Amino acid sequence: MFSRRRISAALVGLIVLVVGGWLVQDVLAGEDAEFDVVALSELPSQVAETWQRIEAGGPFPYPGDGTVFGNREGLLPNRPHGYYLEYTVPTPGLDDRGTRRLVTGEDAELYYTEDHYQTFVLVDPDR
């Protein structure tokens, strides 16, 4: 027969495995899980126009478009320098670049910020 000590040890081991697996799953689930996913069609029309320019390879209206986004704020998933590029989303009525940007990642991620990198949403360009 099994002793109480073996049963207790097996139960503790099982609990450790379950809790450990749960923690690992949270880490591996992806860092993008914290972002709201928004359909491209739900965003201002200028976002879709900028996305079309990105897909076409330009031309871009601002010199800073297509440059490396450094993610200094640390709000996007941590990736190597050069992984993200940023593009201006024009704001009607402004003569400067304004605060709206699209940020693309090498794995086809698309993020939008309307407040100059203070917050981001993950954009689904197919919707």
N, C-alpha and C positions, 0 to 999 in steps of 0.2 A: 504494500500500500504506500501511497504517497504520504510523506510527512507534512505537517502543517508548515514547516520551514520551507520546503520545496514549493509548496503551493503559494505561499506568501511571496517568495522570491520570483516565481513565474508571474504572478500578478503584478508585482512592482515592475518587472521587466516589460511586461505588456503595456503598462501605463506609460513608462518612459518612451517606448517605441511610438505609441499613439501621439503623445504630446510632441515628441521630437519630429515626427512626420508632419504634424500640423504646422509647426513653426517653419520647417523647411518648405512646405507648400506655400506659405505666405511669402517667403523670400523669393521662391521661383515663379510665383504666379505672375510676376511681371510688375515693373514699376509703373506702368501706364494705368494700372487699375485705379489709381487715385484721381484720375482726370474724368471730368464729365465728357461724354462723347456727344458731339453735336453734328447734325447733318449740315453739309455745306449749304444746302438750300435754305437752311434756317438763319444763316448769317447774312450780314449786309451784302448787297450785290457786288460791291467792290472786292469782297473776299474771293468770290467766284471768278471775277475778272483777273485778279492777281494770280489765282491758281491756274487759269488758262495760260497766262503769260509764262508761268513757271514750267508748265507742261510743254509749251512750245519752245522753251529755251530763250525767251525774250522777244522783243526788246523790253527793257525795264526803264521806268521813268526816273529813277533816282540812282545816283552813283553808289550808294551803300547796298543796293539790292544784289543778292547773290553772294554776299560776303559771309564769312564765318561768324556764327553766333556762338559766343563763348560760354553761355549758360553760367555766368558769374553769380547769378542769383541762386543757382542750384535748385530751381523749381522743376526742371525737366530731368528725366533719368540721366544719371551720370554716364557720360560717354567720352571717348577721347576727343581732344581738341581737333576741330575740323569736321566733326561728325554732323553738326547742325549748320544750316545756312538760313539767313534771314532775308525777308522781302517786305517792302513797305506795302501796306494796304492804304490807298489814298482815302482821305477823309474829305467829303465835299465841303467846300467853303474855306478850306485851309490852304495857305500858300506854301507851307512847309510839310515835312514828312508826317507830322502828327504822331499819334501814339499807337496806331494799329499796325500789327505785323503778322505775317505768316512765317513760321519756322518749320523747315523741313529736316528730316533725319535721313541718314543713308539707307535705312530699312523701310523707306516710304512712309514714315510717320509724318503727320501734318498737324501742327499746333497753331492755334490762333490766340493772340493777345490783343485786347482792345485798350489796355492800360499800360503800355510800354513795359512789358515783362513782369508786372506785379502778379498777374494771374494768367493761366492758360487753360484752354479747352482742347481736347483732342478732336480733330475734325475728321469726319467720315466723308471723303470726297465723292463717294458713289451714291450718296443719298441727298 
